[in-house]
Amino acid sequence: MRNVVQIFYFLAALSAPSEASVPQTVSPQPNVIHLEIETMRNDTGQVVCALYASSDGFPKKSEKALAHVNSPIADKHAMCEFVGIAPGTYAVSVFHDENSNGKLDTNLLGIPREGVGASNDAKGHLGPPKFDAAAFLFSGGRMTLRIKINYL
């Protein structure tokens, strides 16, 4: 009888799921701000996206941005994602870097020669848009914003 019990435990141990087959809990999706950039006039170059957490430097001083993402263009559309972003108030600036030099080219008056855009489709009056006009509240999770590129 003792041998039968030992065999039973042995067989039960063989049929028990191993640690590798135990379902793992899925970690939650990180906080993501996803940008869909539209209305570009061509597929040349790249799109440069910048995320700002305050008006300090928005949108002209990219070194003041919280994060940057560059994206290729296909069919006159591009996509940028900012991952791991804490809840808060932000604004996004985007430009179509047609010559891929990493900077927004302007004329002598400072008017952009390349396409530009901002969150909330904010536009400036005699200059770039203000942070308050482009600002949005991000509460976490995943947020998708559509940004239209404008050429002056």
Phi and psi in radians as a Rosetta constraint file:
Dihedral C 1 N 2 CA 2 C 2 CIRCULARHARMONIC -1.063 0.35
Dihedral N 2 CA 2 C 2 N 3 CIRCULARHARMONIC -0.701 0.35
Dihedral C 2 N 3 CA 3 C 3 CIRCULARHARMONIC -1.124 0.35
Dihedral N 3 CA 3 C 3 N 4 CIRCULARHARMONIC -0.628 0.35
Dihedral C 3 N 4 CA 4 C 4 CIRCULARHARMONIC -1.138 0.35
Dihedral N 4 CA 4 C 4 N 5 CIRCULARHARMONIC -0.732 0.35
Dihedral C 4 N 5 CA 5 C 5 CIRCULARHARMONIC -1.116 0.35
Dihedral N 5 CA 5 C 5 N 6 CIRCULARHARMONIC -0.757 0.35
Dihedral C 5 N 6 CA 6 C 6 CIRCULARHARMONIC -1.094 0.35
Dihedral N 6 CA 6 C 6 N 7 CIRCULARHARMONIC -0.734 0.35
Dihedral C 6 N 7 CA 7 C 7 CIRCULARHARMONIC -1.109 0.35
Dihedral N 7 CA 7 C 7 N 8 CIRCULARHARMONIC -0.705 0.35
Dihedral C 7 N 8 CA 8 C 8 CIRCULARHARMONIC -1.034 0.35
Dihedral N 8 CA 8 C 8 N 9 CIRCULARHARMONIC -0.834 0.35
Dihedral C 8 N 9 CA 9 C 9 CIRCULARHARMONIC -1.118 0.35
Dihedral N 9 CA 9 C 9 N 10 CIRCULARHARMONIC -0.676 0.35
Dihedral C 9 N 10 CA 10 C 10 CIRCULARHARMONIC -1.092 0.35
Dihedral N 10 CA 10 C 10 N 11 CIRCULARHARMONIC -0.813 0.35
Dihedral C 10 N 11 CA 11 C 11 CIRCULARHARMONIC -1.164 0.35
Dihedral N 11 CA 11 C 11 N 12 CIRCULARHARMONIC -0.653 0.35
Dihedral C 11 N 12 CA 12 C 12 CIRCULARHARMONIC -1.128 0.35
Dihedral N 12 CA 12 C 12 N 13 CIRCULARHARMONIC -0.680 0.35
Dihedral C 12 N 13 CA 13 C 13 CIRCULARHARMONIC -1.147 0.35
Dihedral N 13 CA 13 C 13 N 14 CIRCULARHARMONIC -0.662 0.35
Dihedral C 13 N 14 CA 14 C 14 CIRCULARHARMONIC -1.165 0.35
Dihedral N 14 CA 14 C 14 N 15 CIRCULARHARMONIC -0.611 0.35
Dihedral C 14 N 15 CA 15 C 15 CIRCULARHARMONIC -1.519 0.35
Dihedral N 15 CA 15 C 15 N 16 CIRCULARHARMONIC -0.168 0.35
Dihedral C 15 N 16 CA 16 C 16 CIRCULARHARMONIC -1.218 0.35
Dihedral N 16 CA 16 C 16 N 17 CIRCULARHARMONIC 2.503 0.35
Dihedral C 16 N 17 CA 17 C 17 CIRCULARHARMONIC -1.159 0.35
Dihedral N 17 CA 17 C 17 N 18 CIRCULARHARMONIC 2.456 0.35
Dihedral C 17 N 18 CA 18 C 18 CIRCULARHARMONIC -1.375 0.35
Dihedral N 18 CA 18 C 18 N 19 CIRCULARHARMONIC 2.945 0.35
Dihedral C 18 N 19 CA 19 C 19 CIRCULARHARMONIC -1.080 0.35
Dihedral N 19 CA 19 C 19 N 20 CIRCULARHARMONIC -0.556 0.35
Dihedral C 19 N 20 CA 20 C 20 CIRCULARHARMONIC -1.190 0.35
Dihedral N 20 CA 20 C 20 N 21 CIRCULARHARMONIC -0.471 0.35
Dihedral C 20 N 21 CA 21 C 21 CIRCULARHARMONIC -1.661 0.35
Dihedral N 21 CA 21 C 21 N 22 CIRCULARHARMONIC -0.018 0.35
Dihedral C 21 N 22 CA 22 C 22 CIRCULARHARMONIC -1.285 0.35
Dihedral N 22 CA 22 C 22 N 23 CIRCULARHARMONIC 2.240 0.35
Dihedral C 22 N 23 CA 23 C 23 CIRCULARHARMONIC -1.034 0.35
Dihedral N 23 CA 23 C 23 N 24 CIRCULARHARMONIC 2.360 0.35
Dihedral C 23 N 24 CA 24 C 24 CIRCULARHARMONIC -1.655 0.35
Dihedral N 24 CA 24 C 24 N 25 CIRCULARHARMONIC 2.563 0.35
Dihedral C 24 N 25 CA 25 C 25 CIRCULARHARMONIC -1.286 0.35
Dihedral N 25 CA 25 C 25 N 26 CIRCULARHARMONIC 2.448 0.35
Dihedral C 25 N 26 CA 26 C 26 CIRCULARHARMONIC -1.502 0.35
Dihedral N 26 CA 26 C 26 N 27 CIRCULARHARMONIC 2.252 0.35
Dihedral C 26 N 27 CA 27 C 27 CIRCULARHARMONIC -1.270 0.35
Dihedral N 27 CA 27 C 27 N 28 CIRCULARHARMONIC 2.574 0.35
Dihedral C 27 N 28 CA 28 C 28 CIRCULARHARMONIC -1.130 0.35
Dihedral N 28 CA 28 C 28 N 29 CIRCULARHARMONIC 2.664 0.35
Dihedral C 28 N 29 CA 29 C 29 CIRCULARHARMONIC -1.097 0.35
Dihedral N 29 CA 29 C 29 N 30 CIRCULARHARMONIC 2.383 0.35
Dihedral C 29 N 30 CA 30 C 30 CIRCULARHARMONIC -1.195 0.35
Dihedral N 30 CA 30 C 30 N 31 CIRCULARHARMONIC 2.771 0.35
Dihedral C 30 N 31 CA 31 C 31 CIRCULARHARMONIC -1.121 0.35
Dihedral N 31 CA 31 C 31 N 32 CIRCULARHARMONIC 2.205 0.35
Dihedral C 31 N 32 CA 32 C 32 CIRCULARHARMONIC -2.336 0.35
Dihedral N 32 CA 32 C 32 N 33 CIRCULARHARMONIC 2.316 0.35
Dihedral C 32 N 33 CA 33 C 33 CIRCULARHARMONIC -1.880 0.35
Dihedral N 33 CA 33 C 33 N 34 CIRCULARHARMONIC 1.977 0.35
Dihedral C 33 N 34 CA 34 C 34 CIRCULARHARMONIC -1.833 0.35
Dihedral N 34 CA 34 C 34 N 35 CIRCULARHARMONIC 2.213 0.35
Dihedral C 34 N 35 CA 35 C 35 CIRCULARHARMONIC -1.913 0.35
Dihedral N 35 CA 35 C 35 N 36 CIRCULARHARMONIC 2.276 0.35
Dihedral C 35 N 36 CA 36 C 36 CIRCULARHARMONIC -1.863 0.35
Dihedral N 36 CA 36 C 36 N 37 CIRCULARHARMONIC 1.985 0.35
Dihedral C 36 N 37 CA 37 C 37 CIRCULARHARMONIC -1.794 0.35
Dihedral N 37 CA 37 C 37 N 38 CIRCULARHARMONIC 2.231 0.35
Dihedral C 37 N 38 CA 38 C 38 CIRCULARHARMONIC -2.215 0.35
Dihedral N 38 CA 38 C 38 N 39 CIRCULARHARMONIC 2.992 0.35
Dihedral C 38 N 39 CA 39 C 39 CIRCULARHARMONIC 1.124 0.35
Dihedral N 39 CA 39 C 39 N 40 CIRCULARHARMONIC 0.632 0.35
Dihedral C 39 N 40 CA 40 C 40 CIRCULARHARMONIC -1.400 0.35
Dihedral N 40 CA 40 C 40 N 41 CIRCULARHARMONIC 2.599 0.35
Dihedral C 40 N 41 CA 41 C 41 CIRCULARHARMONIC -1.426 0.35
Dihedral N 41 CA 41 C 41 N 42 CIRCULARHARMONIC -0.245 0.35
Dihedral C 41 N 42 CA 42 C 42 CIRCULARHARMONIC -2.826 0.35
Dihedral N 42 CA 42 C 42 N 43 CIRCULARHARMONIC 3.114 0.35
Dihedral C 42 N 43 CA 43 C 43 CIRCULARHARMONIC -1.760 0.35
Dihedral N 43 CA 43 C 43 N 44 CIRCULARHARMONIC 0.218 0.35
Dihedral C 43 N 44 CA 44 C 44 CIRCULARHARMONIC -1.322 0.35
Dihedral N 44 CA 44 C 44 N 45 CIRCULARHARMONIC 2.455 0.35
Dihedral C 44 N 45 CA 45 C 45 CIRCULARHARMONIC 1.378 0.35
Dihedral N 45 CA 45 C 45 N 46 CIRCULARHARMONIC -2.461 0.35
Dihedral C 45 N 46 CA 46 C 46 CIRCULARHARMONIC -2.564 0.35
Dihedral N 46 CA 46 C 46 N 47 CIRCULARHARMONIC 2.982 0.35
Dihedral C 46 N 47 CA 47 C 47 CIRCULARHARMONIC -1.919 0.35
Dihedral N 47 CA 47 C 47 N 48 CIRCULARHARMONIC 2.391 0.35
Dihedral C 47 N 48 CA 48 C 48 CIRCULARHARMONIC -1.993 0.35
Dihedral N 48 CA 48 C 48 N 49 CIRCULARHARMONIC 2.135 0.35
Dihedral C 48 N 49 CA 49 C 49 CIRCULARHARMONIC -2.010 0.35
Dihedral N 49 CA 49 C 49 N 50 CIRCULARHARMONIC 2.438 0.35
Dihedral C 49 N 50 CA 50 C 50 CIRCULARHARMONIC -2.329 0.35
Dihedral N 50 CA 50 C 50 N 51 CIRCULARHARMONIC 2.384 0.35
Dihedral C 50 N 51 CA 51 C 51 CIRCULARHARMONIC -1.923 0.35
Dihedral N 51 CA 51 C 51 N 52 CIRCULARHARMONIC 2.186 0.35
Dihedral C 51 N 52 CA 52 C 52 CIRCULARHARMONIC -1.990 0.35
Dihedral N 52 CA 52 C 52 N 53 CIRCULARHARMONIC 2.470 0.35
Dihedral C 52 N 53 CA 53 C 53 CIRCULARHARMONIC -1.779 0.35
Dihedral N 53 CA 53 C 53 N 54 CIRCULARHARMONIC -0.067 0.35
Dihedral C 53 N 54 CA 54 C 54 CIRCULARHARMONIC -2.739 0.35
Dihedral N 54 CA 54 C 54 N 55 CIRCULARHARMONIC 3.042 0.35
Dihedral C 54 N 55 CA 55 C 55 CIRCULARHARMONIC -1.284 0.35
Dihedral N 55 CA 55 C 55 N 56 CIRCULARHARMONIC -0.235 0.35
Dihedral C 55 N 56 CA 56 C 56 CIRCULARHARMONIC -1.084 0.35
Dihedral N 56 CA 56 C 56 N 57 CIRCULARHARMONIC 1.827 0.35
Dihedral C 56 N 57 CA 57 C 57 CIRCULARHARMONIC 1.601 0.35
Dihedral N 57 CA 57 C 57 N 58 CIRCULARHARMONIC -0.176 0.35
Dihedral C 57 N 58 CA 58 C 58 CIRCULARHARMONIC -1.248 0.35
Dihedral N 58 CA 58 C 58 N 59 CIRCULARHARMONIC 2.375 0.35
Dihedral C 58 N 59 CA 59 C 59 CIRCULARHARMONIC -1.722 0.35
Dihedral N 59 CA 59 C 59 N 60 CIRCULARHARMONIC 0.117 0.35
Dihedral C 59 N 60 CA 60 C 60 CIRCULARHARMONIC -1.477 0.35
Dihedral N 60 CA 60 C 60 N 61 CIRCULARHARMONIC -0.491 0.35
Dihedral C 60 N 61 CA 61 C 61 CIRCULARHARMONIC -1.812 0.35
Dihedral N 61 CA 61 C 61 N 62 CIRCULARHARMONIC 1.587 0.35
Dihedral C 61 N 62 CA 62 C 62 CIRCULARHARMONIC -1.129 0.35
Dihedral N 62 CA 62 C 62 N 63 CIRCULARHARMONIC -0.402 0.35
Dihedral C 62 N 63 CA 63 C 63 CIRCULARHARMONIC -1.170 0.35
Dihedral N 63 CA 63 C 63 N 64 CIRCULARHARMONIC -0.298 0.35
Dihedral C 63 N 64 CA 64 C 64 CIRCULARHARMONIC -1.551 0.35
Dihedral N 64 CA 64 C 64 N 65 CIRCULARHARMONIC -0.116 0.35
Dihedral C 64 N 65 CA 65 C 65 CIRCULARHARMONIC -1.217 0.35
Dihedral N 65 CA 65 C 65 N 66 CIRCULARHARMONIC 2.608 0.35
Dihedral C 65 N 66 CA 66 C 66 CIRCULARHARMONIC -1.226 0.35
Dihedral N 66 CA 66 C 66 N 67 CIRCULARHARMONIC -0.650 0.35
Dihedral C 66 N 67 CA 67 C 67 CIRCULARHARMONIC -2.698 0.35
Dihedral N 67 CA 67 C 67 N 68 CIRCULARHARMONIC 2.701 0.35
Dihedral C 67 N 68 CA 68 C 68 CIRCULARHARMONIC -2.265 0.35
Dihedral N 68 CA 68 C 68 N 69 CIRCULARHARMONIC 2.563 0.35
Dihedral C 68 N 69 CA 69 C 69 CIRCULARHARMONIC -2.495 0.35
Dihedral N 69 CA 69 C 69 N 70 CIRCULARHARMONIC 2.331 0.35
Dihedral C 69 N 70 CA 70 C 70 CIRCULARHARMONIC -1.857 0.35
Dihedral N 70 CA 70 C 70 N 71 CIRCULARHARMONIC 2.535 0.35
Dihedral C 70 N 71 CA 71 C 71 CIRCULARHARMONIC -2.455 0.35
Dihedral N 71 CA 71 C 71 N 72 CIRCULARHARMONIC 2.485 0.35
Dihedral C 71 N 72 CA 72 C 72 CIRCULARHARMONIC -1.256 0.35
Dihedral N 72 CA 72 C 72 N 73 CIRCULARHARMONIC 2.886 0.35
Dihedral C 72 N 73 CA 73 C 73 CIRCULARHARMONIC -2.022 0.35
Dihedral N 73 CA 73 C 73 N 74 CIRCULARHARMONIC 2.404 0.35
Dihedral C 73 N 74 CA 74 C 74 CIRCULARHARMONIC -2.474 0.35
Dihedral N 74 CA 74 C 74 N 75 CIRCULARHARMONIC 2.278 0.35
Dihedral C 74 N 75 CA 75 C 75 CIRCULARHARMONIC 0.936 0.35
Dihedral N 75 CA 75 C 75 N 76 CIRCULARHARMONIC 0.680 0.35
Dihedral C 75 N 76 CA 76 C 76 CIRCULARHARMONIC 1.098 0.35
Dihedral N 76 CA 76 C 76 N 77 CIRCULARHARMONIC 0.444 0.35
Dihedral C 76 N 77 CA 77 C 77 CIRCULARHARMONIC -2.316 0.35
Dihedral N 77 CA 77 C 77 N 78 CIRCULARHARMONIC 2.722 0.35
Dihedral C 77 N 78 CA 78 C 78 CIRCULARHARMONIC -2.570 0.35
Dihedral N 78 CA 78 C 78 N 79 CIRCULARHARMONIC 2.951 0.35
Dihedral C 78 N 79 CA 79 C 79 CIRCULARHARMONIC -2.470 0.35
Dihedral N 79 CA 79 C 79 N 80 CIRCULARHARMONIC 2.358 0.35
Dihedral C 79 N 80 CA 80 C 80 CIRCULARHARMONIC -2.216 0.35
Dihedral N 80 CA 80 C 80 N 81 CIRCULARHARMONIC 2.551 0.35
Dihedral C 80 N 81 CA 81 C 81 CIRCULARHARMONIC -2.322 0.35
Dihedral N 81 CA 81 C 81 N 82 CIRCULARHARMONIC 2.335 0.35
Dihedral C 81 N 82 CA 82 C 82 CIRCULARHARMONIC -1.876 0.35
Dihedral N 82 CA 82 C 82 N 83 CIRCULARHARMONIC 2.029 0.35
Dihedral C 82 N 83 CA 83 C 83 CIRCULARHARMONIC -1.888 0.35
Dihedral N 83 CA 83 C 83 N 84 CIRCULARHARMONIC 2.523 0.35
Dihedral C 83 N 84 CA 84 C 84 CIRCULARHARMONIC 1.340 0.35
Dihedral N 84 CA 84 C 84 N 85 CIRCULARHARMONIC 0.552 0.35
Dihedral C 84 N 85 CA 85 C 85 CIRCULARHARMONIC -1.554 0.35
Dihedral N 85 CA 85 C 85 N 86 CIRCULARHARMONIC 2.266 0.35
Dihedral C 85 N 86 CA 86 C 86 CIRCULARHARMONIC -1.274 0.35
Dihedral N 86 CA 86 C 86 N 87 CIRCULARHARMONIC 2.636 0.35
Dihedral C 86 N 87 CA 87 C 87 CIRCULARHARMONIC -0.994 0.35
Dihedral N 87 CA 87 C 87 N 88 CIRCULARHARMONIC 2.506 0.35
Dihedral C 87 N 88 CA 88 C 88 CIRCULARHARMONIC 2.892 0.35
Dihedral N 88 CA 88 C 88 N 89 CIRCULARHARMONIC -2.982 0.35
Dihedral C 88 N 89 CA 89 C 89 CIRCULARHARMONIC -1.797 0.35
Dihedral N 89 CA 89 C 89 N 90 CIRCULARHARMONIC 2.266 0.35
Dihedral C 89 N 90 CA 90 C 90 CIRCULARHARMONIC -2.403 0.35
Dihedral N 90 CA 90 C 90 N 91 CIRCULARHARMONIC 2.930 0.35
Dihedral C 90 N 91 CA 91 C 91 CIRCULARHARMONIC -2.477 0.35
Dihedral N 91 CA 91 C 91 N 92 CIRCULARHARMONIC 2.608 0.35
Dihedral C 91 N 92 CA 92 C 92 CIRCULARHARMONIC -2.102 0.35
Dihedral N 92 CA 92 C 92 N 93 CIRCULARHARMONIC 2.405 0.35
Dihedral C 92 N 93 CA 93 C 93 CIRCULARHARMONIC -2.095 0.35
Dihedral N 93 CA 93 C 93 N 94 CIRCULARHARMONIC 2.538 0.35
Dihedral C 93 N 94 CA 94 C 94 CIRCULARHARMONIC -2.424 0.35
Dihedral N 94 CA 94 C 94 N 95 CIRCULARHARMONIC 2.506 0.35
Dihedral C 94 N 95 CA 95 C 95 CIRCULARHARMONIC -2.496 0.35
Dihedral N 95 CA 95 C 95 N 96 CIRCULARHARMONIC 2.647 0.35
Dihedral C 95 N 96 CA 96 C 96 CIRCULARHARMONIC -1.561 0.35
Dihedral N 96 CA 96 C 96 N 97 CIRCULARHARMONIC 1.763 0.35
Dihedral C 96 N 97 CA 97 C 97 CIRCULARHARMONIC -1.437 0.35
Dihedral N 97 CA 97 C 97 N 98 CIRCULARHARMONIC 1.391 0.35
Dihedral C 97 N 98 CA 98 C 98 CIRCULARHARMONIC -1.090 0.35
Dihedral N 98 CA 98 C 98 N 99 CIRCULARHARMONIC -0.587 0.35
Dihedral C 98 N 99 CA 99 C 99 CIRCULARHARMONIC -1.715 0.35
Dihedral N 99 CA 99 C 99 N 100 CIRCULARHARMONIC 0.139 0.35
Dihedral C 99 N 100 CA 100 C 100 CIRCULARHARMONIC 0.934 0.35
Dihedral N 100 CA 100 C 100 N 101 CIRCULARHARMONIC 0.646 0.35
Dihedral C 100 N 101 CA 101 C 101 CIRCULARHARMONIC -1.656 0.35
Dihedral N 101 CA 101 C 101 N 102 CIRCULARHARMONIC 0.021 0.35
Dihedral C 101 N 102 CA 102 C 102 CIRCULARHARMONIC 1.404 0.35
Dihedral N 102 CA 102 C 102 N 103 CIRCULARHARMONIC 0.088 0.35
Dihedral C 102 N 103 CA 103 C 103 CIRCULARHARMONIC -2.418 0.35
Dihedral N 103 CA 103 C 103 N 104 CIRCULARHARMONIC 2.737 0.35
Dihedral C 103 N 104 CA 104 C 104 CIRCULARHARMONIC -1.390 0.35
Dihedral N 104 CA 104 C 104 N 105 CIRCULARHARMONIC 2.032 0.35
Dihedral C 104 N 105 CA 105 C 105 CIRCULARHARMONIC -1.425 0.35
Dihedral N 105 CA 105 C 105 N 106 CIRCULARHARMONIC 2.373 0.35
Dihedral C 105 N 106 CA 106 C 106 CIRCULARHARMONIC -2.270 0.35
Dihedral N 106 CA 106 C 106 N 107 CIRCULARHARMONIC 2.877 0.35
Dihedral C 106 N 107 CA 107 C 107 CIRCULARHARMONIC -1.517 0.35
Dihedral N 107 CA 107 C 107 N 108 CIRCULARHARMONIC -3.027 0.35
Dihedral C 107 N 108 CA 108 C 108 CIRCULARHARMONIC -1.079 0.35
Dihedral N 108 CA 108 C 108 N 109 CIRCULARHARMONIC -0.448 0.35
Dihedral C 108 N 109 CA 109 C 109 CIRCULARHARMONIC -1.541 0.35
Dihedral N 109 CA 109 C 109 N 110 CIRCULARHARMONIC -0.038 0.35
Dihedral C 109 N 110 CA 110 C 110 CIRCULARHARMONIC 1.536 0.35
Dihedral N 110 CA 110 C 110 N 111 CIRCULARHARMONIC 0.141 0.35
Dihedral C 110 N 111 CA 111 C 111 CIRCULARHARMONIC -1.416 0.35
Dihedral N 111 CA 111 C 111 N 112 CIRCULARHARMONIC 2.278 0.35
Dihedral C 111 N 112 CA 112 C 112 CIRCULARHARMONIC -1.066 0.35
Dihedral N 112 CA 112 C 112 N 113 CIRCULARHARMONIC 2.377 0.35
Dihedral C 112 N 113 CA 113 C 113 CIRCULARHARMONIC -1.617 0.35
Dihedral N 113 CA 113 C 113 N 114 CIRCULARHARMONIC -0.213 0.35
Dihedral C 113 N 114 CA 114 C 114 CIRCULARHARMONIC -2.001 0.35
Dihedral N 114 CA 114 C 114 N 115 CIRCULARHARMONIC 2.790 0.35
Dihedral C 114 N 115 CA 115 C 115 CIRCULARHARMONIC -1.187 0.35
Dihedral N 115 CA 115 C 115 N 116 CIRCULARHARMONIC 2.530 0.35
Dihedral C 115 N 116 CA 116 C 116 CIRCULARHARMONIC -2.312 0.35
Dihedral N 116 CA 116 C 116 N 117 CIRCULARHARMONIC 2.773 0.35
Dihedral C 116 N 117 CA 117 C 117 CIRCULARHARMONIC -2.783 0.35
Dihedral N 117 CA 117 C 117 N 118 CIRCULARHARMONIC 2.876 0.35
Dihedral C 117 N 118 CA 118 C 118 CIRCULARHARMONIC -2.588 0.35
Dihedral N 118 CA 118 C 118 N 119 CIRCULARHARMONIC 2.785 0.35
Dihedral C 118 N 119 CA 119 C 119 CIRCULARHARMONIC -1.026 0.35
Dihedral N 119 CA 119 C 119 N 120 CIRCULARHARMONIC 2.678 0.35
Dihedral C 119 N 120 CA 120 C 120 CIRCULARHARMONIC 1.084 0.35
Dihedral N 120 CA 120 C 120 N 121 CIRCULARHARMONIC 0.252 0.35
Dihedral C 120 N 121 CA 121 C 121 CIRCULARHARMONIC 0.936 0.35
Dihedral N 121 CA 121 C 121 N 122 CIRCULARHARMONIC 0.597 0.35
Dihedral C 121 N 122 CA 122 C 122 CIRCULARHARMONIC -1.157 0.35
Dihedral N 122 CA 122 C 122 N 123 CIRCULARHARMONIC 2.415 0.35
Dihedral C 122 N 123 CA 123 C 123 CIRCULARHARMONIC -2.239 0.35
Dihedral N 123 CA 123 C 123 N 124 CIRCULARHARMONIC 2.586 0.35
Dihedral C 123 N 124 CA 124 C 124 CIRCULARHARMONIC -1.603 0.35
Dihedral N 124 CA 124 C 124 N 125 CIRCULARHARMONIC 2.866 0.35
Dihedral C 124 N 125 CA 125 C 125 CIRCULARHARMONIC -2.076 0.35
Dihedral N 125 CA 125 C 125 N 126 CIRCULARHARMONIC 1.957 0.35
Dihedral C 125 N 126 CA 126 C 126 CIRCULARHARMONIC 1.012 0.35
Dihedral N 126 CA 126 C 126 N 127 CIRCULARHARMONIC 0.697 0.35
Dihedral C 126 N 127 CA 127 C 127 CIRCULARHARMONIC 2.756 0.35
Dihedral N 127 CA 127 C 127 N 128 CIRCULARHARMONIC -3.047 0.35
Dihedral C 127 N 128 CA 128 C 128 CIRCULARHARMONIC -1.254 0.35
Dihedral N 128 CA 128 C 128 N 129 CIRCULARHARMONIC 2.870 0.35
Dihedral C 128 N 129 CA 129 C 129 CIRCULARHARMONIC -1.147 0.35
Dihedral N 129 CA 129 C 129 N 130 CIRCULARHARMONIC 2.734 0.35
Dihedral C 129 N 130 CA 130 C 130 CIRCULARHARMONIC -1.508 0.35
Dihedral N 130 CA 130 C 130 N 131 CIRCULARHARMONIC 2.648 0.35
Dihedral C 130 N 131 CA 131 C 131 CIRCULARHARMONIC -0.963 0.35
Dihedral N 131 CA 131 C 131 N 132 CIRCULARHARMONIC -0.790 0.35
Dihedral C 131 N 132 CA 132 C 132 CIRCULARHARMONIC -1.049 0.35
Dihedral N 132 CA 132 C 132 N 133 CIRCULARHARMONIC -0.588 0.35
Dihedral C 132 N 133 CA 133 C 133 CIRCULARHARMONIC -1.278 0.35
Dihedral N 133 CA 133 C 133 N 134 CIRCULARHARMONIC -0.506 0.35
Dihedral C 133 N 134 CA 134 C 134 CIRCULARHARMONIC -1.696 0.35
Dihedral N 134 CA 134 C 134 N 135 CIRCULARHARMONIC -0.167 0.35
Dihedral C 134 N 135 CA 135 C 135 CIRCULARHARMONIC -1.188 0.35
Dihedral N 135 CA 135 C 135 N 136 CIRCULARHARMONIC 2.528 0.35
Dihedral C 135 N 136 CA 136 C 136 CIRCULARHARMONIC -2.490 0.35
Dihedral N 136 CA 136 C 136 N 137 CIRCULARHARMONIC 2.706 0.35
Dihedral C 136 N 137 CA 137 C 137 CIRCULARHARMONIC -1.644 0.35
Dihedral N 137 CA 137 C 137 N 138 CIRCULARHARMONIC 2.171 0.35
Dihedral C 137 N 138 CA 138 C 138 CIRCULARHARMONIC -1.890 0.35
Dihedral N 138 CA 138 C 138 N 139 CIRCULARHARMONIC 2.045 0.35
Dihedral C 138 N 139 CA 139 C 139 CIRCULARHARMONIC -1.718 0.35
Dihedral N 139 CA 139 C 139 N 140 CIRCULARHARMONIC 0.103 0.35
Dihedral C 139 N 140 CA 140 C 140 CIRCULARHARMONIC 1.850 0.35
Dihedral N 140 CA 140 C 140 N 141 CIRCULARHARMONIC 3.086 0.35
Dihedral C 140 N 141 CA 141 C 141 CIRCULARHARMONIC 1.401 0.35
Dihedral N 141 CA 141 C 141 N 142 CIRCULARHARMONIC -2.379 0.35
Dihedral C 141 N 142 CA 142 C 142 CIRCULARHARMONIC -2.147 0.35
Dihedral N 142 CA 142 C 142 N 143 CIRCULARHARMONIC 2.243 0.35
Dihedral C 142 N 143 CA 143 C 143 CIRCULARHARMONIC -2.186 0.35
Dihedral N 143 CA 143 C 143 N 144 CIRCULARHARMONIC 2.358 0.35
Dihedral C 143 N 144 CA 144 C 144 CIRCULARHARMONIC -1.973 0.35
Dihedral N 144 CA 144 C 144 N 145 CIRCULARHARMONIC 2.262 0.35
Dihedral C 144 N 145 CA 145 C 145 CIRCULARHARMONIC -2.087 0.35
Dihedral N 145 CA 145 C 145 N 146 CIRCULARHARMONIC 2.432 0.35
Dihedral C 145 N 146 CA 146 C 146 CIRCULARHARMONIC -1.813 0.35
Dihedral N 146 CA 146 C 146 N 147 CIRCULARHARMONIC 2.244 0.35
Dihedral C 146 N 147 CA 147 C 147 CIRCULARHARMONIC -2.167 0.35
Dihedral N 147 CA 147 C 147 N 148 CIRCULARHARMONIC 2.246 0.35
Dihedral C 147 N 148 CA 148 C 148 CIRCULARHARMONIC -1.676 0.35
Dihedral N 148 CA 148 C 148 N 149 CIRCULARHARMONIC 2.351 0.35
Dihedral C 148 N 149 CA 149 C 149 CIRCULARHARMONIC -1.527 0.35
Dihedral N 149 CA 149 C 149 N 150 CIRCULARHARMONIC 2.324 0.35
Dihedral C 149 N 150 CA 150 C 150 CIRCULARHARMONIC -2.042 0.35
Dihedral N 150 CA 150 C 150 N 151 CIRCULARHARMONIC 2.437 0.35
Dihedral C 150 N 151 CA 151 C 151 CIRCULARHARMONIC -1.967 0.35
Dihedral N 151 CA 151 C 151 N 152 CIRCULARHARMONIC 2.297 0.35
